[in-house]
Amino acid sequence: MPLVASQKKRLRALAHHLKPLVIVADKGLSETVLAEIERALNDHELIKVKLRSERDVRKAWAVEIAAQCKAELVQTIGQVACYYRKNPDKPTVNPG
């Protein structure tokens, strides 16, 4: 279920102090990188990913990560994208 504006606002506030857990660079979205993003989403629910490339490529990667990992793209600022996916077993982040 897509997040509403108030939920995205709360998640942005919660993510403000977070550091990027995964960096996507020269080799792009490999299976290993996607597996690491999956693991991070399972462990933390709310994560930041650093996307190191040109603007158009970063935008495509951000959308593809959300689709591949079945996560919500909360926001992108520059080279950092923030994602949220609720853990059905033990939710820890309340989007509001």
SVG drawing of the C-alpha trace seen along z (x, -y; Angstrom):
<svg xmlns="http://www.w3.org/2000/svg" viewBox="-2 -17 35 30">
<polyline fill="none" stroke="black" stroke-width="0.4" points="0.0,0.0 1.5,-3.4 2.4,-5.8 0.4,-9.0 2.1,-12.4 2.0,-12.5 3.6,-9.1 6.4,-10.1 6.9,-13.3 7.3,-11.2 9.7,-8.8 11.8,-11.6 12.1,-13.0 13.1,-9.6 15.6,-9.0 17.3,-12.4 20.0,-11.2 20.6,-7.9 23.8,-7.2 23.7,-5.3 24.0,-1.6 24.6,-0.6 26.5,-2.3 25.7,-1.7 28.6,-2.7 30.4,-1.8 29.1,1.7 25.5,0.6 22.6,2.7 24.2,6.1 22.6,9.1 24.9,8.6 24.0,5.0 20.3,5.8 20.7,8.6 22.5,6.3 19.6,3.7 17.1,6.5 19.0,7.5 19.2,3.9 15.5,3.4 14.7,6.6 16.9,5.6 16.1,1.8 12.9,1.2 14.0,-2.4 17.3,-2.8 19.4,-5.2 21.2,-4.1 24.0,-6.2 23.8,-6.2 27.0,-7.3 26.4,-8.1 25.0,-10.7 21.5,-12.2 19.5,-10.2 21.2,-7.0 20.6,-7.7 16.9,-8.4 16.5,-5.1 18.4,-3.2 16.2,-4.7 13.0,-3.6 14.4,-0.1 15.5,0.5 12.0,-0.3 10.4,2.0 12.9,4.9 12.8,4.8 9.1,4.0 9.9,0.9 8.6,-2.6 10.9,-5.3 10.5,-7.9 12.7,-10.6 15.8,-11.3 18.2,-14.2 21.2,-14.4 23.0,-11.1 21.0,-9.6 17.7,-7.8 15.6,-6.7 13.5,-3.6 10.9,-2.0 9.5,1.5 7.6,2.8 8.9,6.0 5.9,8.3 7.5,10.4 8.8,7.6 7.9,4.1 10.1,1.5 9.4,-1.7 5.9,-3.3 5.3,-5.4 2.5,-7.2"/>
</svg>
